[in-house]
Amino acid sequence: MNILLVDDHRMVLEGIRLCLEERDDIEVVAEASDGQTAVLLARDLKPDVVVMDITLPKLNGPDSARQILHDSQGRTKVLFLSMHSDREFVLEAFRAGASGYVVKSSSVSELLQALDEIAAGRKYLSPAVADVVIDDFINPASPVPQTTLTPRQRHVLRLLAKGKTAKQIAAELDLSHKTIHAFRSQIMAKLGVKSLAELTMYALRMGLITMD
């Protein structure tokens, strides 16, 4: 099983690599520290599974997963390995097409079990977050707002949350100033927020941006 590891913490990458490579049937073919690099490496190396964090610089985990799955036409699987056990992170991961979700507090044996399940064509959900999905199925809450945003709206949201002005975003995306203002209004309406500060907090919570 060829694995691409993606995490923005070097010690985490090294630790996971050492654990995985104790298995003779697993090879870590590359590592990446951000979502954009992960997409490019996955496109070139065509790994069997991408094990990635959900909060990443440059391109967050769910958006990276969507691009990787699109490029590979589903041949490459994505397993999220995250410290987050909140409902919105777990559900967004699976909505992005993930085959599994494991929390970082889990044992190495659980990570290996998840990889074996995915290799067998099944999905894996860490017991630590299983209750989140079960509760959501039994008592559905309001949809995770990010799933209602288009890829372009998520891109604009990310740039706004990074502190860029409408003029700067318009120049970067080759759009008009008025179009960016329209995007901002649409995003705020969809997410039910009324200020840029709330937009920024949402982007942080969903892993669209990091504190780095």
C-alpha positions in Angstrom: 0.0 0.0 0.0 1.6 3.3 -1.1 0.9 6.2 1.3 1.2 9.9 0.9 1.4 11.7 4.3 0.2 15.2 4.7 0.6 17.3 7.9 2.0 20.7 8.6 3.9 19.5 11.7 7.3 17.8 10.9 7.4 15.7 14.1 3.9 14.3 13.4 5.0 13.3 9.9 8.1 11.6 11.1 6.2 9.8 13.9 3.5 8.5 11.5 6.1 7.4 8.9 8.0 5.4 11.5 4.9 3.7 12.7 3.6 2.8 9.2 6.8 1.6 7.9 7.0 -1.1 10.5 4.6 -2.9 8.2 6.3 -4.7 5.3 3.2 -4.1 3.1 3.1 -0.3 3.6 5.4 2.2 1.9 5.3 6.0 2.5 6.1 7.4 -0.9 6.1 11.1 -0.1 5.3 13.7 2.5 3.7 17.2 2.2 3.1 20.0 4.7 0.3 21.8 2.9 -2.8 21.0 0.8 -1.5 22.4 -2.5 1.6 20.3 -2.4 -0.4 17.3 -1.5 -2.6 17.7 -4.5 0.4 18.0 -6.8 2.2 15.0 -5.3 -1.0 12.8 -5.4 -1.4 13.7 -9.1 2.2 12.7 -9.9 2.6 9.7 -7.6 -0.9 8.2 -7.6 -0.7 6.8 -4.1 -3.2 4.2 -2.9 -4.1 6.3 0.2 -3.5 9.9 1.3 -3.3 10.2 5.1 -3.9 13.9 5.8 -4.7 16.4 8.5 -8.0 18.3 8.1 -6.5 21.7 8.9 -3.7 22.6 6.5 -2.0 25.7 5.1 -2.7 27.0 1.6 -5.5 24.5 0.9 -7.5 22.9 3.7 -8.0 19.1 4.0 -11.5 18.8 2.6 -10.8 20.9 -0.5 -7.5 19.1 -1.0 -9.4 15.8 -0.8 -12.0 16.8 -3.3 -9.2 17.7 -5.8 -7.3 14.5 -5.2 -10.3 12.4 -5.6 -11.3 14.2 -8.8 -7.8 13.9 -10.3 -7.6 10.2 -9.5 -11.2 9.5 -10.4 -11.6 7.9 -7.0 -8.6 5.5 -7.3 -6.7 7.2 -4.5 -8.5 7.1 -1.2 -8.3 9.8 1.6 -8.0 9.0 5.3 -8.2 12.0 7.6 -6.0 11.9 10.7 -7.0 14.9 12.8 -7.1 16.2 16.4 -10.6 17.5 15.8 -13.6 15.5 16.9 -16.2 18.2 16.4 -19.3 17.4 14.3 -18.6 19.9 11.5 -15.1 18.6 10.9 -16.1 14.9 10.7 -19.1 15.5 8.5 -17.3 17.8 6.2 -14.5 15.2 5.8 -17.0 12.6 4.6 -18.9 15.1 2.4 -15.5 15.7 0.7 -15.3 12.0 -0.1 -13.1 10.7 2.6 -12.9 6.9 3.2 -12.0 7.3 6.8 -11.5 9.5 9.8 -9.2 8.8 12.7 -8.5 11.1 15.6 -4.8 11.7 16.5 -5.3 10.5 20.1 -6.0 7.0 18.7 -3.5 4.2 18.9 -1.2 3.2 16.0 -3.1 -0.1 15.8 -6.3 1.8 15.0 -4.6 3.8 12.3 -3.4 0.6 10.7 -6.8 -1.0 11.1 -8.3 2.0 9.3 -5.9 1.6 6.4 -6.7 -2.1 6.2 -10.4 -1.3 6.1 -9.9 1.3 3.3 -7.7 -1.1 1.3 -10.5 -3.6 1.5 -12.9 -1.1 0.0 -14.7 -0.2 3.2 -14.9 3.0 5.2 -13.6 3.6 8.7 -14.7 5.9 11.4 -12.8 6.2 14.7 -14.9 5.1 17.7 -13.9 8.5 19.3 -16.1 10.3 16.8 -18.7 7.6 15.9 -21.2 9.1 18.4 -21.0 12.4 16.5 -22.2 10.8 13.2 -24.8 8.6 15.0 -26.2 11.5 16.9 -26.4 13.5 13.7 -28.3 10.7 12.0 -30.7 10.3 14.8 -31.1 14.0 15.6 -30.1 15.9 12.5 -28.9 19.4 13.2 -28.7 22.2 10.8 -26.4 21.5 7.8 -22.8 22.4 8.0 -22.8 25.8 6.3 -19.6 25.3 4.3 -21.2 22.6 2.3 -23.6 25.2 0.7 -20.6 27.3 -0.6 -19.3 26.9 -4.1 -15.6 26.3 -4.6 -15.2 29.9 -5.8 -17.1 31.2 -2.7 -14.8 29.1 -0.4 -11.8 30.6 -2.2 -13.1 34.2 -1.7 -13.9 33.4 1.9 -10.4 32.1 2.5 -8.9 35.3 1.0 -11.2 37.5 3.0 -10.3 35.7 6.2 -6.6 36.2 5.5 -7.2 39.9 5.6 -7.1 40.8 1.9 -9.2 43.6 0.7 -11.9 43.3 -2.0 -9.6 45.3 -4.3 -6.7 42.8 -3.7 -9.0 39.8 -4.2 -10.4 41.2 -7.4 -6.9 41.7 -8.8 -5.8 38.2 -7.8 -8.9 36.5 -9.3 -9.2 38.8 -12.3 -12.7 39.8 -11.3 -14.3 43.2 -10.7 -14.4 44.9 -7.4 -18.2 44.8 -7.4 -18.2 41.0 -8.0 -16.1 40.5 -4.9 -18.5 42.6 -2.9 -21.3 40.5 -4.2 -19.5 37.3 -3.3 -18.9 38.6 0.2 -22.6 39.4 0.6 -23.6 36.0 -0.7 -21.2 34.2 1.6 -22.3 36.1 4.7 -25.9 35.4 3.9 -25.4 31.7 3.5 -23.4 31.4 6.7 -25.7 33.6 8.7 -22.9 36.0 9.8 -22.8 39.7 9.9 -19.2 40.7 10.2 -15.7 40.0 8.8 -14.6 38.9 12.2 -17.3 36.2 12.2 -16.3 35.1 8.7 -12.7 34.8 9.9 -13.7 32.8 13.0 -15.7 30.4 10.8 -12.8 30.0 8.3 -10.5 29.2 11.3 -12.9 26.7 12.7 -13.4 24.9 9.4 -9.6 24.8 8.6 -9.8 27.2 5.6 -7.1 29.2 7.2 -4.6 28.6 10.1 -3.1 30.9 12.7 0.3 30.6 11.1 
